[in-house]
């Protein structure tokens, strides 16, 4: 039994503002952090370790370093159950490109993000990269508020995910967004075996870095 990822659908599940979680196979924590930094689209970023910190402690470091945590970006890194993970803090919103190169060299990388406090509103998103290619992506509200609301990617993978969502009654315009969000995350966690250790992320000190520009 694992924590899966469906718990990310809870309000402010990790920190204020939403969540940014990257899960990888075939990459160590340092390599994953470096590849995330390399995908920054507005300025070159370097990875600066700041010790082992809880989420609240990393937010305090961002506040101290930049005057406001939203003006900086940090990651907490870990390994659990065969997955390497990176959890984003601060002003990560819109800072990184949708770049399948993050999975180069036969790695698998899964990204789930939600700008929870964005008033537009931006739906939660899922992206799956494998060996330098985008394999599957969609918005987890499965509506047309941001893009088509359909699962896109490789025919076989995207088709199977669509079938599994359909088996859960999705898309369904009558269901609340949070319920759709939670159900879609549950489909992804079961199909791809995705897992993020909740207690570790919420309570334990983890290696932390700043993505400095």
Protein Blocks (a to p, Z undefined) as FASTA:
>chain_A
ZZbjmlmmpghklbghiacddddehiafklmmmmmmmmpckbccddddebjadfklmmmm
mmmmnopaklpccdddddeehiacdddehjlehpaccdfklmgghiacddddddfklckb
ccddddddeehiafbdcdfklpaknojhpacdjfklmmmmmmmmmmnopacfkbcfklmm
mmmmmmmmmmnopacdfklmmmmccddddddZZ
